[in-house]
Amino acid sequence: MQADNGKSIASVRTELDGLELATDELSAPSDFYEPTFSRAGTAGPHTEHSLIVTAELTDGAVHSSTSIWADPI
């Protein structure tokens, strides 16, 4: 996740398939955030998934992004 020029990320919430993976309050605001979640969630043929990442900037603005996909056969 990359903040716009001149903006800083204060916290990030990550949800996979309706379950919270993490809520990270950054110890120091940053313009870049890249978490890793190994073996999170379940997988299976044609299983549908939804990943929602919500970032709050230091100015209080909230931005969210959603990715939706299905596992292959």
HUVENWO-V686511 format. One record per backbone hydrogen bond with DSSP energy under -0.5 kcal/mol. CO is the residue of the C=O (numbers start at 1). NH is the residue of the N-H. E is the energy in kcal/mol with one decimal. If there is no record, write none. Layout:
CO;NH;E + CO;NH;E
This chain:
1;33;-2.3 + 4;7;-2.3 + 8;58;-2.3 + 9;30;-1.8 + 10;26;-2.1 + 11;56;-2.6 + 12;24;-3.2 + 13;54;-2.8 + 14;21;-2.9 + 14;22;-1.5 + 15;52;-2.5 + 16;19;-1.9 + 19;16;-2.7 + 22;14;-2.9 + 23;25;-0.6 + 24;12;-2.2 + 24;26;-0.8 + 30;9;-4.4 + 31;3;-2.7 + 37;40;-0.8 + 44;47;-2.4 + 47;71;-2.6 + 49;69;-1.7 + 50;17;-3.1 + 50;52;-0.5 + 51;67;-2.6 + 52;15;-2.6 + 53;65;-2.3 + 54;13;-2.9 + 55;57;-0.5 + 55;63;-2.7 + 56;10;-3.0 + 56;11;-1.7 + 57;60;-2.1 + 61;57;-3.0 + 63;55;-3.1 + 65;53;-2.6 + 67;51;-3.0 + 69;49;-3.4 + 71;46;-1.2
